[in-house]
Each structure stands twice: as C-alpha cells, then as structure tokens.
Amino acid sequence: MASQKILAQKTETVNEIIDKIKGSESVIIFTYQGLTVDDISDLRKKLRDANGTVKVYKNTLVKRAMDELNYNVDEFLEGPNAMLFGKDLLEPIKVLADFQKDHSMLDIRVGVISGDIASLDVIKEYASIPSRDGLLTMFAAGLMQYAKEFAIGVNLYAEGLESK
C-alpha cells in the first residue's frame, strides 16, 4: 500500500497538471521517443521563446487530471508522452509542428485548445495559420489597397476638374 506521503505527492502533481491545463490556451500531448537530449533541449528553448513549456508526467497522473477536467484522452496516453503547455494559442503549436517536420520521431497525438479537445487535423490547421505578426501584415496590406484605390480615385477626379 502506498504511503500517505506518496499519495500526497501524486495528488499535488495531479493538481499541478490541472492548473497548467486551466492556465494554458493550448495543451498538446505528443510522443518524444527517439529524440535525443539535445533535440528535447532545443525544442524546450524554442518553445520558451514562444511562451510554451514542455513537461513529462506519468500517464496515470495525466489521466487522473484529464478525467477530473472531463476530457477523454485515454487512448492517447500510452507510451512515453510529453505535454506542451502554451500561454499563447498559436505560436507554441506552430513551433511544435515546425519541429516535427525536422524530427519525424516526434508524434503529435491530441490537444486541448481553448478548453476543447482538438484532434490531429485541428492541430494541423492551427499550425498552418500565419503568426500574429503575419496576420497583422496581411490586414494592413488589405487596408493599404483601399487607401491606394481611394487616392487614385481622388486624383482622377481632381484631374477631371482641372481639364475643364
């Protein structure tokens, strides 16, 4: 039988997982088997720059936390898994997806995005969205088009008045 101290540590870890999930916009469960220590360190550094962290927990403790939050991810909790916790919605997902392109051993399994379970297809869609800066640039370029057309129209109108 487990001692009270061990049970308290496990309960504390489950509560930590729950708090991290609640405090994150994106949570991704992925396998990391086959990656070297340098690869994992590189991933952690890239994610730190994107407001994300990677933690490895026992699957049984993750299952308890997910069950407490009413998320059913039992089928994905086999083998060595890691969890990505992202404060931002898109950037950590994009970093993980880009890292996966170079490291085929990394396998994204499932996620919780903005409080909802997200399948691999949904995660890939999020990863394909341009970054916030890219979206703002596209928005500004769209606005510039209207300003340009307005300026051309005003110029043509002014030239029409001058020719009369």
Secondary structure, DSSP 4 states (H G I P E B T S, - for coil): ---HHHHHHHHHHHHHHHHHHHT-SEEEEEE-TT--HHHHHHHHHHHHHTTEEEE---HHHHHHHHHHTT---GGG--SSEEEEEESSSSHHHHHHHHHHHH-TT-EEEEEEETTEEE-HHHHHHHHHSPPHHHHHHHHHHHHHHHHHHHHHHHHHHHHHHHT-
